[in-house]
């Protein structure tokens, strides 16, 4: 093995950026600290370079990669195979989110959500594992390599209006908790982090700009990304399996184990205001993911050529025209 590195995905903004800012300060923890390099992975290379300049940290290596792309994932795998580093820390922070009913979104949007939140997280973890297995007898459970997977309290319950995202985070929780027991004998600790709402740009992106912040109860329980990153690092150091961040989310976690899911969903529907949504997919706190022409469909437009609502009058029928790409245009 060569140099010691950390890998942080979704590092250009939001929670991932907060992790990057905190990890550059770390000394004497994890199996490879101080790291020779910190690979900051995201789609927006310009932002990564800007952050590196701002922090004045030469160890940050911007890595432009779209984790939904098999080609970009292969490039990461090839780079690891070529350089053969020791990966002391992997933080899977990249994520996708969309607000609105499933019928409001193209199938590609849901596919991308599952690809980034589930497939790429599992795949990148597997790619990194051969470079994480502890072979140095001087390392102990206190300073051995770590994996931090950012899940969500949304993964504990189904969420109408956020169905694909919540389901994908349920995968992250289940996968990560199982992985903890698979890897602990190899000297690798896996910590699953389950925050609730976090004050990043994610909400604005996930609602297509309809909302810049959280509403209702969520606005009072939204977490600070820097404090979340610090708490996650502390939990990882301590070898914790799961960190449910915030009192409100701990209460939700307990409730999800005690009360029938249908009761909680009913209460949420009563007390949570409906959020204005449009078709969008966003990296955690980052820019919209899908092409512009696929992001926003007006009410009554079609999803892949299937109208969501039938025109009721002859006038409405006249102004609804199906275009070549299967969407409706007026």
Buried (B, 14 or more C-beta within 10 A) or exposed (E): BEEBBBBBBBBBBBBBBBBBBBBBEBEEBBBBBBBBBBBBBBBBBEBBBEBBEEBEBEBBBBBBBBBBBEEBBEBBBEBBEEEEBBBBBBBBBBBBBBBBEBEBBBEBBBBBBBBBBBBBBBBBBEBBBEBBBBEEEEBEEEBBBBBBBBBBBBBBBBBEBBBBBBBBBBBBBEBBBEBBEEBBEEBBBBBBBBBBBBBBBBBBBBBBBBBEEBEEBBEEBBBEBBBBBBBBBEBBBEBBBBBBBBEBBBEBBEBBEEEEEEEBBEEBEEEBEEBEBBBBBBBBBBBBBBEEEBBBBEEBBBBEEEEBEEBEEEEEEEEBEEEEEEBBBE
